Amino acid sequence: MSNIVDELQHARKAAGLTHDTLALRAGVSRMTVQRTEAGKIDPRLSTLLVLARALGMDLMLVPKALRPDLEDFVRSGGRFLGQPSGIGAPPSLVDELLQPDEPAKKHTSAKSRR
């Protein structure tokens, strides 16, 4: 549980939000935010969800067996193992997903474009 709370606290601080501001955005009390971050309460899943959403995040359950691979993938910037880097490299999946308000690019073969 502490990993989730640590990530939420890190995201709050990175966004420059106070406990009050996050509480207001999430619809919970300031004390709930403070006590959750301090580890003084064991928050409900619903509380963690509203805090995450107020920070522009989502909680995701990942099978333990996949977690190391998923963390490696995210750390790599969304590039698969062995994918070339540099100017000629295809864009990272993570970069494409994080593009604001741009429609997803469709990857088509040369045949289908004729």
Salt bridges, closest charged atoms under 4 A:
ASP20 OD1 - ARG30 NE 3.29
GLU37 OE2 - ARG12 NE 2.64
GLU37 OE1 - HIS19 NE2 2.86
GLU71 OE2 - ARG67 NE 2.64
ASP72 OD1 - ARG75 NH2 2.83
GLU96 OE1 - HIS107 NE2 3.84
